[in-house]
Amino acid sequence: MQIVREYDVIICGGGTSGVAAAIASARGGANTLLIERLGALGGQMNVSGPPGFAYAHLFNARGEQVVGGFVEETHKRLMEDGHALPHIRPEFRASSGYTFSYIDPDWFGLMIYDMMEENGVNLLLHSLVVDVIKEGDTVKGVVVENANGRVTIGGKIVIDCTGEGDIAARAGAPYEIVSKEEIQPHTISFTADGVDWDKFLDYVRANPYEFELMHLIHPDMGKTKEQIAEGLKNVKDITEIGEIMGFYSFRKEALEKKEWHQYSGVGFFLMPREGGRIQAHFQHSSQVPNVLPTDAWDLTYGEIECRKQIQIAFKFFKKYVPGFENAYITRVCPELRIREGRRIMGDYVLTSEDVGECRKFDDVIGKSSFKAGGHHAANVDTLAFGSQRVWPKDGGSYDIPYRCLVPEKVENLLVAGKMCSTTRDAYLRYLQQTMVTGQAAGAAAALSIRKGISPRKLEEDVKELQDMLVGQGAILFGTH
């Protein structure tokens, strides 16, 4: 098949990892093409999301900022334009490292096009990457299907940012994926306005033990459930809440009356809008188990079932929860947000032990302070509380090594986003993590092109890559 165009770097997928990768690659001097199956860029930020913790966990439990780079750059830019809230770190949340830096996802989706243009990224939208071109073990480009038919595009380095590792799998990279029975449930998010936040906060302050508090207790930071409850009693503004789950008495009554479904807990996050308006954003209110993202029949079932659960959930909130009596839905995300899929096996596999020990690596390309083993389950608690959770010790953070982005057995291919090389419990699926690995993959691809070497060869000396990332604001050193 004739190659119609050629680029230095091709990024497959324009979600959160893909947009970060494309901009980093272009800034590194590479002729970069970003291919996206939809007309919208942003993925789980503004298409299938945002997840409630979009820009969360940017600080560890010790108060050190551990995520910068593209995340901090976009947050600052949106905040300057009135489309984000500052880093909000109330004391009762800060000791867990679970704090929020909220942005308006729809303005992110607009801004990201400006950033593509500013940085000279080439775009090909409404196009699905269906295969790769290979010579032996080396990827030479991709095959795309779109309105033009089947098109072949040459690329010196390809980055898989599809979320599910579709392209890496087609290229022959080894991967792991759990069974249909084990896989985490997927969800469709929705947003509501018209909430009386004063009335709602009165209820929260009067009933702190109606809510799930244990997720705010880092085992090494000395906080108690009582102290967290006291923090809720003293909340002055809804933005301090960030996330709230529980509503135990309401949920119990509704389950008995069949006015709540059995597949998720009750709770929501927040979404800032222009003029200081705050909306409720429901990320966990629909959860569908036994759906493999590698099976379109499963995905179809998930789309149908989630929309049934959304209707049940919102009727519950309007009937039971103080302040939601006059609430109304403003947006329903157009597709499932996939929580779990393939993990592409690379030259290093990040583990729960690495997370728990706050392990540092010579080839660090980013950091995270998110715990390992925090899996979702389709039950009324939302989370699998029996799973083995591992927190970074002493409130610190762990490094993400470059080798996690380099798949085994395939050359001139990188991966970024939630399919990076980890064990299941150390999964790097959270939005801020996908941007960290995306930025690193894009910078690594551009540097490899400049040096005339493969991404795997770059593993031998990552100093220049690290300098590039630090120059782009990434945080690689100097934290616990």
C-alpha positions as CSV (number, residue, x, y, z in Angstrom):
1,M,0.0,0.0,0.0
2,Q,1.4,3.4,-1.0
3,I,2.5,5.7,1.9
4,V,0.6,9.0,1.4
5,R,2.5,11.1,3.9
6,E,5.5,10.7,6.3
7,Y,6.2,12.2,9.7
8,D,8.9,11.9,12.3
9,V,6.5,11.0,15.1
10,I,2.9,9.7,14.9
11,I,0.8,9.7,18.0
12,C,-2.3,7.4,17.9
13,G,-5.0,8.7,20.1
14,G,-5.8,12.3,21.1
15,G,-6.8,11.8,24.7
16,T,-5.0,13.1,27.7
17,S,-1.7,11.2,27.1
18,G,-1.9,11.9,23.3
19,V,-2.2,15.6,23.5
20,A,0.6,15.8,26.0
21,A,2.8,13.6,23.8
22,A,2.0,15.6,20.6
23,I,2.9,18.9,22.1
24,A,6.1,17.6,23.8
25,S,7.2,15.9,20.5
26,A,6.6,19.1,18.5
27,R,8.4,21.2,21.1
28,G,11.3,18.8,20.7
29,G,11.6,19.7,17.0
30,A,9.9,16.6,15.5
31,N,7.5,16.8,12.6
32,T,4.5,15.4,14.6
33,L,1.1,14.0,13.5
34,L,-1.6,13.3,16.1
35,I,-4.4,11.0,14.9
36,E,-7.7,10.9,16.7
37,R,-10.9,8.8,15.9
38,L,-13.2,11.6,17.0
39,G,-13.4,15.3,16.1
40,A,-12.7,16.2,19.7
41,L,-9.3,16.1,21.5
42,G,-9.0,15.5,25.2
43,G,-10.3,12.0,25.8
44,Q,-11.1,11.3,29.4
45,M,-10.8,15.0,30.3
46,N,-13.6,16.4,28.3
47,V,-15.1,13.6,26.1
48,S,-15.6,10.6,28.4
49,G,-15.0,12.7,31.5
50,P,-13.6,14.3,33.4
51,P,-12.9,11.9,36.1
52,G,-13.5,13.7,39.3
53,F,-9.8,13.6,40.2
54,A,-8.7,15.1,36.8
55,Y,-6.1,17.4,38.3
56,A,-5.9,15.8,41.7
57,H,-3.0,14.2,43.6
58,L,-0.6,16.8,42.3
59,F,0.8,17.0,45.8
60,N,1.9,14.2,48.0
61,A,0.8,13.8,51.6
62,R,3.8,15.8,52.8
63,G,2.6,18.8,50.8
64,E,5.3,18.5,48.1
65,Q,4.2,19.1,44.6
66,V,5.1,16.0,42.6
67,V,3.3,16.6,39.2
68,G,4.2,19.6,37.1
69,G,5.0,19.9,33.4
70,F,2.0,19.8,31.0
71,V,-0.4,19.4,33.9
72,E,0.7,22.5,35.7
73,E,1.1,24.5,32.5
74,T,-2.5,23.8,31.4
75,H,-3.9,24.3,34.8
76,K,-2.2,27.7,35.1
77,R,-3.3,28.8,31.7
78,L,-6.9,27.9,32.3
79,M,-6.9,29.5,35.8
80,E,-5.5,32.8,34.3
81,D,-8.5,32.8,31.9
82,G,-11.0,32.1,34.6
83,H,-11.6,28.4,33.8
84,A,-10.0,26.7,36.8
85,L,-9.8,26.9,40.5
86,P,-6.4,27.2,42.4
87,H,-4.7,24.3,44.1
88,I,-7.2,23.7,46.9
89,R,-5.6,22.0,49.9
90,P,-7.8,22.0,53.0
91,E,-5.9,20.5,55.9
92,F,-8.3,17.5,56.4
93,R,-7.7,16.5,52.8
94,A,-4.0,17.5,52.5
95,S,-2.7,14.9,54.9
96,S,-3.9,12.2,52.6
97,G,-2.4,13.8,49.4
98,Y,-5.9,13.7,47.9
99,T,-6.5,17.3,47.0
100,F,-7.9,19.0,43.9
101,S,-7.0,21.6,41.3
102,Y,-10.2,21.7,39.4
103,I,-10.6,22.9,35.8
104,D,-13.5,23.4,33.4
105,P,-13.2,20.4,31.0
106,D,-15.0,22.1,28.1
107,W,-12.5,25.0,28.1
108,F,-9.7,22.5,28.2
109,G,-11.1,20.9,25.1
110,L,-11.1,24.3,23.4
111,M,-7.7,25.4,24.7
112,I,-6.0,22.2,23.5
113,Y,-6.7,23.1,19.9
114,D,-5.0,26.4,20.4
115,M,-2.0,24.7,21.9
116,M,-1.8,22.3,18.9
117,E,-1.7,25.2,16.5
118,E,0.8,27.2,18.6
119,N,3.2,24.3,18.7
120,G,2.9,23.2,15.1
121,V,1.3,19.8,15.7
122,N,-0.3,18.3,12.6
123,L,-3.8,16.8,13.2
124,L,-5.7,14.1,11.5
125,L,-9.2,13.8,13.0
126,H,-12.1,11.5,12.3
127,S,-9.6,8.8,11.6
128,L,-9.1,5.4,13.2
129,V,-5.7,3.7,13.3
130,V,-6.3,0.1,12.5
131,D,-2.9,-1.4,12.0
132,V,0.9,-0.7,11.8
133,I,3.4,-1.0,9.1
134,K,6.4,-3.2,10.2
135,E,9.7,-4.3,8.8
136,G,10.8,-7.2,11.0
137,D,10.4,-6.0,14.6
138,T,10.5,-2.3,13.6
139,V,7.4,-0.2,13.3
140,K,7.5,2.0,10.2
141,G,4.1,3.7,10.2
142,V,0.4,3.2,10.6
143,V,-2.7,2.2,8.6
144,V,-5.7,4.5,9.0
145,E,-9.3,4.3,8.0
146,N,-11.3,7.4,7.5
147,A,-13.5,9.2,4.9
148,N,-10.7,8.9,2.4
149,G,-10.7,5.1,2.7
150,R,-7.7,3.1,3.9
151,V,-4.6,5.3,4.2
152,T,-1.0,4.4,5.0
153,I,1.1,7.0,6.8
154,G,4.8,6.6,7.4
155,G,6.4,7.4,10.8
156,K,9.9,7.0,12.2
157,I,8.5,6.6,15.7
158,V,4.9,5.7,16.7
159,I,3.4,6.4,20.1
160,D,0.4,4.4,21.2
161,C,-1.9,6.7,23.3
162,T,-5.1,4.8,22.5
163,G,-5.8,4.1,26.2
164,E,-6.3,0.4,25.5
165,G,-3.0,-0.4,23.8
166,D,-4.7,-1.3,20.5
167,I,-1.8,-0.3,18.3
168,A,0.9,-1.8,20.5
169,A,-1.0,-5.1,20.5
170,R,-1.3,-5.0,16.7
171,A,2.4,-4.4,16.5
172,G,3.1,-7.6,18.5
173,A,4.0,-6.1,21.8
174,P,3.3,-8.4,24.8
175,Y,0.5,-7.4,27.1
176,E,-1.5,-8.4,30.1
177,I,-5.2,-8.0,30.7
178,V,-7.4,-9.5,33.4
179,S,-10.4,-11.7,32.7
180,K,-13.9,-10.4,32.0
181,E,-14.9,-11.5,35.5
182,E,-12.1,-9.5,37.2
183,I,-12.0,-6.3,35.1
184,Q,-13.0,-3.1,36.9
185,P,-16.4,-1.7,36.0
186,H,-16.6,1.1,33.5
187,T,-18.8,4.2,33.8
188,I,-20.5,7.1,32.0
189,S,-20.1,10.4,33.8
190,F,-22.7,13.2,34.0
191,T,-23.0,16.7,35.3
192,A,-25.7,18.7,37.1
193,D,-26.4,22.3,38.0
194,G,-29.1,24.0,40.1
195,V,-27.8,22.7,43.4
196,D,-28.4,24.7,46.6
197,W,-24.9,24.4,48.0
198,D,-25.7,26.2,51.3
199,K,-28.4,23.7,52.0
200,F,-26.2,20.8,51.0
201,L,-23.3,22.0,53.2
202,D,-25.6,22.4,56.2
203,Y,-26.4,18.7,55.9
204,V,-22.8,17.7,55.5
205,R,-21.6,19.7,58.5
206,A,-24.4,18.2,60.7
207,N,-23.8,14.6,59.5
208,P,-20.1,14.0,58.9
209,Y,-20.4,10.3,59.7
210,E,-22.9,9.8,56.9
211,F,-19.9,9.9,54.6
212,E,-16.9,7.7,53.7
213,L,-13.9,9.1,55.6
214,M,-11.3,6.3,55.4
215,H,-10.1,7.2,51.9
216,L,-8.7,10.4,53.4
217,I,-6.6,8.7,56.0
218,H,-3.0,8.0,54.9
219,P,-1.7,5.2,57.2
220,D,1.6,7.0,57.8
221,M,0.3,10.5,58.4
222,G,-1.3,10.1,61.8
223,K,-4.8,11.4,61.1
224,T,-7.9,9.7,62.6
225,K,-11.4,9.3,61.4
226,E,-12.6,11.7,64.1
227,Q,-10.2,14.4,62.8
228,I,-11.5,14.0,59.3
229,A,-15.1,14.2,60.5
230,E,-14.2,17.4,62.4
231,G,-12.8,18.8,59.1
232,L,-16.1,18.2,57.4
233,K,-17.9,19.9,60.3
234,N,-15.9,23.0,59.6
235,V,-16.1,23.2,55.8
236,K,-16.9,26.8,54.8
237,D,-17.1,26.4,51.0
238,I,-18.2,23.6,48.7
239,T,-14.9,23.7,46.9
240,E,-13.2,22.4,50.0
241,I,-15.2,19.1,49.7
242,G,-13.6,18.0,46.4
243,E,-15.2,14.6,46.5
244,I,-17.9,13.2,48.8
245,M,-19.1,9.6,49.0
246,G,-21.5,7.8,51.4
247,F,-24.9,9.2,52.2
248,Y,-25.3,5.9,54.1
249,S,-28.8,6.4,55.6
250,F,-30.3,7.7,52.3
251,R,-28.7,4.9,50.4
252,K,-30.0,2.2,52.8
253,E,-33.5,3.5,52.5
254,A,-33.3,3.8,48.7
255,L,-32.0,0.3,48.3
256,E,-34.8,-1.1,50.4
257,K,-37.3,0.8,48.1
258,K,-35.4,-0.1,44.9
259,E,-34.6,3.5,44.3
260,W,-30.9,3.0,44.1
261,H,-29.1,0.4,42.0
262,Q,-26.6,-2.1,43.5
263,Y,-23.6,-1.3,41.2
264,S,-22.1,1.8,42.8
265,G,-22.0,4.0,45.8
266,V,-23.5,7.5,46.2
267,G,-21.3,10.5,45.7
268,F,-20.0,13.1,43.3
269,F,-17.2,15.5,42.5
270,L,-17.2,19.1,41.4
271,M,-16.9,21.0,38.2
272,P,-16.1,24.8,38.0
273,R,-17.8,27.0,35.5
274,E,-17.4,30.6,34.5
275,G,-18.3,33.3,37.1
276,G,-17.5,31.1,40.1
277,R,-20.4,28.7,39.4
278,I,-19.9,25.1,40.7
279,Q,-21.6,22.1,39.3
280,A,-21.9,18.6,40.7
281,H,-20.1,16.0,38.6
282,F,-21.1,12.3,38.9
283,Q,-18.3,9.9,38.0
284,H,-19.2,6.8,40.0
285,S,-23.0,6.8,39.7
286,S,-23.0,4.2,37.0
287,Q,-20.7,1.2,37.0
288,V,-21.0,-1.8,34.7
289,P,-19.0,-4.9,35.4
290,N,-17.9,-7.8,33.1
291,V,-17.2,-5.5,30.1
292,L,-13.9,-6.1,28.2
293,P,-12.7,-3.1,26.3
294,T,-11.4,-5.5,23.7
295,D,-14.9,-6.6,22.8
296,A,-17.3,-4.3,21.0
297,W,-20.4,-6.3,22.0
298,D,-19.4,-5.9,25.7
299,L,-18.8,-2.2,25.2
300,T,-22.3,-1.8,23.6
301,Y,-23.9,-3.5,26.6
302,G,-22.0,-1.2,28.9
303,E,-23.2,1.9,27.1
304,I,-26.8,0.8,27.4
305,E,-26.6,-0.3,31.0
306,C,-24.8,2.9,32.2
307,R,-27.5,5.1,30.9
308,K,-30.2,3.1,32.8
309,Q,-28.2,3.5,36.0
310,I,-27.7,7.3,35.4
311,Q,-31.5,7.8,35.4
312,I,-31.9,5.9,38.7
313,A,-29.0,7.8,40.3
314,F,-30.2,11.3,39.4
315,K,-33.8,10.6,40.5
316,F,-32.3,9.4,43.9
317,F,-30.3,12.7,44.3
318,K,-33.3,14.9,43.6
319,K,-35.5,12.9,46.0
320,Y,-33.2,12.3,48.9
321,V,-30.2,14.7,49.0
322,P,-30.7,18.2,50.6
323,G,-29.9,20.9,48.1
324,F,-30.6,18.8,45.0
325,E,-34.3,19.2,44.8
326,N,-34.1,21.6,41.8
327,A,-31.0,20.2,40.2
328,Y,-30.9,19.4,36.5
329,I,-28.6,17.5,34.2
330,T,-26.4,19.7,32.0
331,R,-24.3,17.1,30.2
332,V,-24.0,13.4,29.8
333,C,-20.7,12.1,28.5
334,P,-21.1,10.6,25.0
335,E,-19.2,7.3,25.7
336,L,-18.0,5.0,28.4
337,R,-14.9,5.9,30.4
338,I,-12.8,2.8,30.4
339,R,-11.2,2.0,33.7
340,E,-9.1,-1.0,32.8
341,G,-7.7,-2.7,29.7
342,R,-4.4,-3.9,28.4
343,R,-1.1,-3.1,30.1
344,I,1.7,-3.3,27.5
345,M,4.8,-5.1,29.0
346,G,7.9,-2.9,28.7
347,D,11.5,-3.0,29.7
348,Y,10.5,-2.4,33.3
349,V,7.3,-3.3,35.0
350,L,6.3,-0.9,37.8
351,T,5.1,-2.8,40.9
352,S,3.2,-2.2,44.2
353,E,6.5,-2.6,46.0
354,D,7.9,0.3,44.0
355,V,4.9,2.4,45.0
356,G,5.0,1.5,48.7
357,E,8.8,2.0,49.0
358,C,8.6,5.4,47.1
359,R,11.3,3.9,44.8
360,K,13.5,6.3,42.8
361,F,14.9,5.3,39.4
362,D,17.9,6.7,37.4
363,D,15.6,6.9,34.3
364,V,12.8,8.8,36.1
365,I,10.5,10.7,33.7
366,G,7.8,11.7,36.2
367,K,6.4,11.1,39.6
368,S,3.1,10.0,41.3
369,S,1.9,9.8,44.8
370,F,-1.3,7.8,44.0
371,K,-1.6,4.6,45.9
372,A,-1.5,1.1,44.3
373,G,-4.4,-1.3,44.4
374,G,-7.3,1.1,44.5
375,H,-9.6,-0.9,42.4
376,H,-13.3,-0.2,41.6
377,A,-15.9,-2.8,42.1
378,A,-19.6,-2.9,41.0
379,N,-21.0,-2.7,44.5
380,V,-22.7,-0.1,46.7
381,D,-19.3,1.0,48.1
382,T,-17.9,1.8,44.6
383,L,-14.5,0.5,45.6
384,A,-13.1,-3.0,46.3
385,F,-12.2,-2.4,49.9
386,G,-10.9,-6.0,50.2
387,S,-8.1,-5.2,47.7
388,Q,-4.5,-4.8,48.8
389,R,-3.9,-1.1,48.8
390,V,-0.4,0.2,49.1
391,W,0.3,3.8,50.0
392,P,3.6,5.5,49.3
393,K,5.4,5.3,52.6
394,D,5.8,8.3,54.9
395,G,3.6,10.4,52.6
396,G,6.1,10.4,49.8
397,S,6.0,9.7,46.1
398,Y,7.5,7.2,43.6
399,D,9.3,7.6,40.3
400,I,8.0,6.4,36.9
401,P,10.9,5.0,34.9
402,Y,11.3,5.7,31.2
403,R,11.6,1.9,30.6
404,C,7.9,1.6,31.4
405,L,7.2,3.4,28.1
406,V,9.3,1.1,25.9
407,P,7.5,-2.1,24.9
408,E,9.3,-5.4,24.7
409,K,9.9,-7.0,21.3
410,V,9.0,-4.0,19.1
411,E,11.3,-1.2,17.9
412,N,10.5,2.4,17.3
413,L,7.3,2.2,19.4
414,L,6.5,3.9,22.6
415,V,3.4,3.8,24.8
416,A,1.9,6.3,27.2
417,G,-1.2,6.6,29.3
418,K,-2.9,3.8,31.2
419,M,-1.4,1.0,29.2
420,C,2.1,1.7,30.5
421,S,4.1,-1.3,31.8
422,T,3.0,-2.0,35.3
423,T,1.5,-4.7,37.4
424,R,-2.3,-4.6,37.8
425,D,-2.1,-2.9,41.2
426,A,0.4,-0.3,40.1
427,Y,-1.7,0.7,37.1
428,L,-1.0,4.3,35.9
429,R,-4.5,5.0,34.7
430,Y,-5.3,8.2,36.5
431,L,-5.5,11.3,34.4
432,Q,-2.6,13.2,35.8
433,Q,-0.4,10.1,35.4
434,T,-1.4,9.8,31.7
435,M,-0.3,13.3,31.0
436,V,3.0,12.7,32.8
437,T,3.8,9.6,30.7
438,G,2.4,11.3,27.5
439,Q,4.7,14.3,27.9
440,A,7.7,12.0,28.5
441,A,6.9,9.8,25.5
442,G,6.6,12.7,23.2
443,A,9.8,14.3,24.4
444,A,11.6,10.9,24.1
445,A,10.4,10.3,20.6
446,A,11.6,13.8,19.5
447,L,15.0,13.3,21.1
448,S,15.4,9.8,19.6
449,I,14.7,11.3,16.1
450,R,17.2,14.1,16.7
451,K,19.9,11.6,17.8
452,G,19.0,9.1,15.1
453,I,18.5,6.3,17.6
454,S,15.7,4.0,18.7
455,P,13.7,4.8,21.8
456,R,15.2,1.6,23.4
457,K,18.7,2.8,22.7
458,L,17.8,6.0,24.5
459,E,17.5,4.0,27.7
460,E,21.3,3.9,27.9
461,D,21.5,7.6,28.7
462,V,18.3,9.6,29.6
463,K,20.1,12.7,31.0
464,E,19.2,14.8,27.9
465,L,15.6,13.6,28.0
466,Q,15.3,14.5,31.7
467,D,16.8,17.9,31.0
468,M,14.1,18.4,28.3
469,L,11.3,17.5,30.6
470,V,12.6,19.6,33.5
471,G,12.8,22.5,30.9
472,Q,9.1,21.9,30.2
473,G,8.4,22.2,33.9
474,A,8.3,18.5,34.9
475,I,9.1,17.5,38.4
476,L,11.7,14.7,38.5
477,F,13.9,15.3,41.5
478,G,14.0,16.8,45.0
479,T,10.9,15.2,46.6
480,H,10.3,12.4,49.1
